[in-house]
Amino acid sequence: MSKTAKYPSDSLTEMSLIVRPADANSVGSCFGGVIMAWMDMAASICARRHCNVRVNTASVQNVVFKRPLKVGHVARVAAKIVRAFRTSMEIHVHVFAEDTYAGDEVLAASAVFILIGLDDDMKPTPVPELMPRTDAEKELWRQAGERRKKQERN
């Protein structure tokens, strides 16, 4: 198993799903728990692509539901790693509501997921470093470090 550094683009994950009636509440909007499950799945795939080991979600932070996903919308779930620490990874997940009939897409939800790499004994294991390339990636990398320091102080 290689522990060499990787780029954010190496693990970028995107999934598309149609919001079905079974996903929705009585007013036709997708349940938040369903959206969270989709986000967790995308974050998990992204983290696994980065570290090539089992992963487990350790925390979910800054969950925001901005716009409803309605029955018939296409939910586009995008996950991108922004920082790798010793055994954990910070993954940003965005969910977009796409109305394919109108050709519109809006941000519906977002969250920050922290996932842990696990060895065969289900113990935390080191993960590859992340090498941001663009200025935007470098800024997200820096911000993730600040969040981590703040959490460690609390």
Phi and psi in degrees as GROMACS dihedral restraints (atoms count N, CA, C in turn):
[ dihedral_restraints ]
;  ai    aj    ak    al  type     phi  dphi    fc
    3     4     5     6     1   -84.2    20    10
    4     5     6     7     1   136.4    20    10
    6     7     8     9     1  -112.1    20    10
    7     8     9    10     1    22.6    20    10
    9    10    11    12     1   -70.7    20    10
   10    11    12    13     1   156.8    20    10
   12    13    14    15     1   -64.4    20    10
   13    14    15    16     1   150.7    20    10
   15    16    17    18     1  -131.5    20    10
   16    17    18    19     1   162.9    20    10
   18    19    20    21     1   -94.4    20    10
   19    20    21    22     1   154.7    20    10
   21    22    23    24     1   -56.0    20    10
   22    23    24    25     1   -36.1    20    10
   24    25    26    27     1   -66.5    20    10
   25    26    27    28     1   -20.2    20    10
   27    28    29    30     1   -65.3    20    10
   28    29    30    31     1   -24.2    20    10
   30    31    32    33     1  -123.0    20    10
   31    32    33    34     1     7.6    20    10
   33    34    35    36     1   -52.2    20    10
   34    35    36    37     1   132.4    20    10
   36    37    38    39     1  -129.0    20    10
   37    38    39    40     1   133.5    20    10
   39    40    41    42     1  -138.4    20    10
   40    41    42    43     1   134.3    20    10
   42    43    44    45     1  -131.2    20    10
   43    44    45    46     1   149.2    20    10
   45    46    47    48     1  -126.0    20    10
   46    47    48    49     1   136.4    20    10
   48    49    50    51     1  -139.5    20    10
   49    50    51    52     1   148.2    20    10
   51    52    53    54     1   -91.3    20    10
   52    53    54    55     1   130.7    20    10
   54    55    56    57     1   -72.3    20    10
   55    56    57    58     1   119.5    20    10
   57    58    59    60     1  -103.2    20    10
   58    59    60    61     1   162.1    20    10
   60    61    62    63     1   -54.7    20    10
   61    62    63    64     1   -34.5    20    10
   63    64    65    66     1   -66.9    20    10
   64    65    66    67     1   -18.7    20    10
   66    67    68    69     1   -87.1    20    10
   67    68    69    70     1    -7.6    20    10
   69    70    71    72     1  -110.5    20    10
   70    71    72    73     1   158.1    20    10
   72    73    74    75     1   -86.3    20    10
   73    74    75    76     1  -169.9    20    10
   75    76    77    78     1   -71.1    20    10
   76    77    78    79     1   -11.6    20    10
   78    79    80    81     1  -105.4    20    10
   79    80    81    82     1     9.5    20    10
   81    82    83    84     1    84.9    20    10
   82    83    84    85     1    12.2    20    10
   84    85    86    87     1  -101.9    20    10
   85    86    87    88     1   144.1    20    10
   87    88    89    90     1   -63.7    20    10
   88    89    90    91     1   134.7    20    10
   90    91    92    93     1   -59.3    20    10
   91    92    93    94     1   140.7    20    10
   93    94    95    96     1   -59.7    20    10
   94    95    96    97     1   -36.0    20    10
   96    97    98    99     1   -65.0    20    10
   97    98    99   100     1   -34.5    20    10
   99   100   101   102     1   -67.3    20    10
  100   101   102   103     1   -44.6    20    10
  102   103   104   105     1   -61.0    20    10
  103   104   105   106     1   -43.0    20    10
  105   106   107   108     1   -61.6    20    10
  106   107   108   109     1   -39.2    20    10
  108   109   110   111     1   -63.7    20    10
  109   110   111   112     1   -42.0    20    10
  111   112   113   114     1   -62.9    20    10
  112   113   114   115     1   -42.2    20    10
  114   115   116   117     1   -63.8    20    10
  115   116   117   118     1   -43.5    20    10
  117   118   119   120     1   -62.9    20    10
  118   119   120   121     1   -39.9    20    10
  120   121   122   123     1   -63.3    20    10
  121   122   123   124     1   -46.9    20    10
  123   124   125   126     1   -63.9    20    10
  124   125   126   127     1   -41.6    20    10
  126   127   128   129     1   -62.8    20    10
  127   128   129   130     1   -40.9    20    10
  129   130   131   132     1   -64.0    20    10
  130   131   132   133     1   -45.1    20    10
  132   133   134   135     1   -62.5    20    10
  133   134   135   136     1   -44.4    20    10
  135   136   137   138     1   -58.5    20    10
  136   137   138   139     1   -47.9    20    10
  138   139   140   141     1   -64.3    20    10
  139   140   141   142     1   -42.2    20    10
  141   142   143   144     1   -63.0    20    10
  142   143   144   145     1   -38.7    20    10
  144   145   146   147     1   -64.1    20    10
  145   146   147   148     1   -33.8    20    10
  147   148   149   150     1   -72.9    20    10
  148   149   150   151     1   -46.8    20    10
  150   151   152   153     1  -104.7    20    10
  151   152   153   154     1   -12.8    20    10
  153   154   155   156     1    58.4    20    10
  154   155   156   157     1    31.6    20    10
  156   157   158   159     1  -137.7    20    10
  157   158   159   160     1   174.4    20    10
  159   160   161   162     1   -61.9    20    10
  160   161   162   163     1   151.6    20    10
  162   163   164   165     1  -135.9    20    10
  163   164   165   166     1   159.4    20    10
  165   166   167   168     1  -141.7    20    10
  166   167   168   169     1   140.3    20    10
  168   169   170   171     1   -72.9    20    10
  169   170   171   172     1   125.5    20    10
  171   172   173   174     1   -97.7    20    10
  172   173   174   175     1   -36.7    20    10
  174   175   176   177     1  -159.9    20    10
  175   176   177   178     1   158.3    20    10
  177   178   179   180     1  -128.1    20    10
  178   179   180   181     1   126.9    20    10
  180   181   182   183     1  -126.9    20    10
  181   182   183   184     1   158.0    20    10
  183   184   185   186     1    53.0    20    10
  184   185   186   187     1    43.1    20    10
  186   187   188   189     1   -72.7    20    10
  187   188   189   190     1   127.3    20    10
  189   190   191   192     1  -134.2    20    10
  190   191   192   193     1   127.1    20    10
  192   193   194   195     1  -104.6    20    10
  193   194   195   196     1   108.2    20    10
  195   196   197   198     1   -91.5    20    10
  196   197   198   199     1   -43.1    20    10
  198   199   200   201     1  -139.2    20    10
  199   200   201   202     1   149.7    20    10
  201   202   203   204     1   -74.2    20    10
  202   203   204   205     1   146.7    20    10
  204   205   206   207     1   -96.4    20    10
  205   206   207   208     1   119.8    20    10
  207   208   209   210     1   -97.3    20    10
  208   209   210   211     1   155.8    20    10
  210   211   212   213     1   -54.5    20    10
  211   212   213   214     1   130.6    20    10
  213   214   215   216     1    98.9    20    10
  214   215   216   217     1   -22.2    20    10
  216   217   218   219     1   -65.1    20    10
  217   218   219   220     1   153.7    20    10
  219   220   221   222     1   -95.1    20    10
  220   221   222   223     1   122.7    20    10
  222   223   224   225     1   -91.3    20    10
  223   224   225   226     1   120.2    20    10
  225   226   227   228     1  -105.9    20    10
  226   227   228   229     1   117.8    20    10
  228   229   230   231     1  -108.3    20    10
  229   230   231   232     1   120.7    20    10
  231   232   233   234     1  -120.3    20    10
  232   233   234   235     1   128.1    20    10
  234   235   236   237     1  -124.1    20    10
  235   236   237   238     1   135.7    20    10
  237   238   239   240     1  -141.6    20    10
  238   239   240   241     1   131.4    20    10
  240   241   242   243     1   -74.9    20    10
  241   242   243   244     1   136.4    20    10
  243   244   245   246     1  -114.7    20    10
  244   245   246   247     1   -18.5    20    10
  246   247   248   249     1  -162.3    20    10
  247   248   249   250     1   142.2    20    10
  249   250   251   252     1  -116.0    20    10
  250   251   252   253     1   130.9    20    10
  252   253   254   255     1  -103.0    20    10
  253   254   255   256     1  -157.9    20    10
  255   256   257   258     1   -62.8    20    10
  256   257   258   259     1   -54.6    20    10
  258   259   260   261     1  -122.4    20    10
  259   260   261   262     1    -0.2    20    10
  261   262   263   264     1  -123.1    20    10
  262   263   264   265     1   163.2    20    10
  264   265   266   267     1  -135.5    20    10
  265   266   267   268     1   139.3    20    10
  267   268   269   270     1   -99.9    20    10
  268   269   270   271     1   123.4    20    10
  270   271   272   273     1  -118.8    20    10
  271   272   273   274     1   129.2    20    10
  273   274   275   276     1   -98.4    20    10
  274   275   276   277     1   132.1    20    10
  276   277   278   279     1  -124.0    20    10
  277   278   279   280     1   131.5    20    10
  279   280   281   282     1  -123.7    20    10
  280   281   282   283     1   139.7    20    10
  282   283   284   285     1  -117.7    20    10
  283   284   285   286     1   127.7    20    10
  285   286   287   288     1  -111.7    20    10
  286   287   288   289     1   139.4    20    10
  288   289   290   291     1   -97.3    20    10
  289   290   291   292     1   117.2    20    10
  291   292   293   294     1  -110.4    20    10
  292   293   294   295     1   122.3    20    10
  294   295   296   297     1   -95.2    20    10
  295   296   297   298     1    97.9    20    10
  297   298   299   300     1   -68.6    20    10
  298   299   300   301     1   -21.3    20    10
  300   301   302   303     1   -76.2    20    10
  301   302   303   304     1   -35.1    20    10
  303   304   305   306     1   -94.4    20    10
  304   305   306   307     1   -14.6    20    10
  306   307   308   309     1    75.4    20    10
  307   308   309   310     1    24.1    20    10
  309   310   311   312     1  -106.9    20    10
  310   311   312   313     1   149.0    20    10
  312   313   314   315     1  -141.3    20    10
  313   314   315   316     1   132.3    20    10
  315   316   317   318     1  -133.4    20    10
  316   317   318   319     1   153.5    20    10
  318   319   320   321     1   -69.0    20    10
  319   320   321   322     1   124.5    20    10
  321   322   323   324     1  -104.0    20    10
  322   323   324   325     1   -35.0    20    10
  324   325   326   327     1  -159.4    20    10
  325   326   327   328     1   158.2    20    10
  327   328   329   330     1  -154.2    20    10
  328   329   330   331     1   158.1    20    10
  330   331   332   333     1  -164.4    20    10
  331   332   333   334     1   162.7    20    10
  333   334   335   336     1  -112.5    20    10
  334   335   336   337     1   122.6    20    10
  336   337   338   339     1  -109.1    20    10
  337   338   339   340     1   138.1    20    10
  339   340   341   342     1  -112.0    20    10
  340   341   342   343     1   120.9    20    10
  342   343   344   345     1  -118.8    20    10
  343   344   345   346     1   149.0    20    10
  345   346   347   348     1  -111.0    20    10
  346   347   348   349     1   134.4    20    10
  348   349   350   351     1   -77.6    20    10
  349   350   351   352     1   139.3    20    10
  351   352   353   354     1  -124.6    20    10
  352   353   354   355     1   140.6    20    10
  354   355   356   357     1   -84.6    20    10
  355   356   357   358     1  -172.8    20    10
  357   358   359   360     1   -65.4    20    10
  358   359   360   361     1   -21.2    20    10
  360   361   362   363     1   -93.8    20    10
  361   362   363   364     1    10.6    20    10
  363   364   365   366     1    64.5    20    10
  364   365   366   367     1    30.4    20    10
  366   367   368   369     1  -104.6    20    10
  367   368   369   370     1   148.7    20    10
  369   370   371   372     1   -55.3    20    10
  370   371   372   373     1   137.9    20    10
  372   373   374   375     1  -132.7    20    10
  373   374   375   376     1   149.6    20    10
  375   376   377   378     1   -58.4    20    10
  376   377   378   379     1   144.8    20    10
  378   379   380   381     1  -116.9    20    10
  379   380   381   382     1   157.8    20    10
  381   382   383   384     1   -61.7    20    10
  382   383   384   385     1   150.9    20    10
  384   385   386   387     1   -67.2    20    10
  385   386   387   388     1   160.2    20    10
  387   388   389   390     1  -111.7    20    10
  388   389   390   391     1   132.7    20    10
  390   391   392   393     1  -112.3    20    10
  391   392   393   394     1    95.1    20    10
  393   394   395   396     1   -68.3    20    10
  394   395   396   397     1   144.3    20    10
  396   397   398   399     1  -110.0    20    10
  397   398   399   400     1   -46.2    20    10
  399   400   401   402     1   -84.7    20    10
  400   401   402   403     1   164.0    20    10
  402   403   404   405     1   -60.6    20    10
  403   404   405   406     1   -39.3    20    10
  405   406   407   408     1   -64.0    20    10
  406   407   408   409     1   -43.3    20    10
  408   409   410   411     1   -64.7    20    10
  409   410   411   412     1   -39.2    20    10
  411   412   413   414     1   -65.2    20    10
  412   413   414   415     1   -36.8    20    10
  414   415   416   417     1   -69.4    20    10
  415   416   417   418     1   -42.9    20    10
  417   418   419   420     1   -62.8    20    10
  418   419   420   421     1   -39.4    20    10
  420   421   422   423     1   -59.5    20    10
  421   422   423   424     1   -46.4    20    10
  423   424   425   426     1   -62.6    20    10
  424   425   426   427     1   -46.9    20    10
  426   427   428   429     1   -60.6    20    10
  427   428   429   430     1   -38.3    20    10
  429   430   431   432     1   -62.2    20    10
  430   431   432   433     1   -39.8    20    10
  432   433   434   435     1   -64.0    20    10
  433   434   435   436     1   -39.3    20    10
  435   436   437   438     1   -64.7    20    10
  436   437   438   439     1   -43.2    20    10
  438   439   440   441     1   -60.5    20    10
  439   440   441   442     1   -42.0    20    10
  441   442   443   444     1   -62.7    20    10
  442   443   444   445     1   -45.3    20    10
  444   445   446   447     1   -61.3    20    10
  445   446   447   448     1   -41.7    20    10
  447   448   449   450     1   -63.2    20    10
  448   449   450   451     1   -42.7    20    10
  450   451   452   453     1   -65.9    20    10
  451   452   453   454     1   -37.3    20    10
  453   454   455   456     1   -66.9    20    10
  454   455   456   457     1   -31.0    20    10
  456   457   458   459     1   -74.1    20    10
  457   458   459   460     1   -26.7    20    10
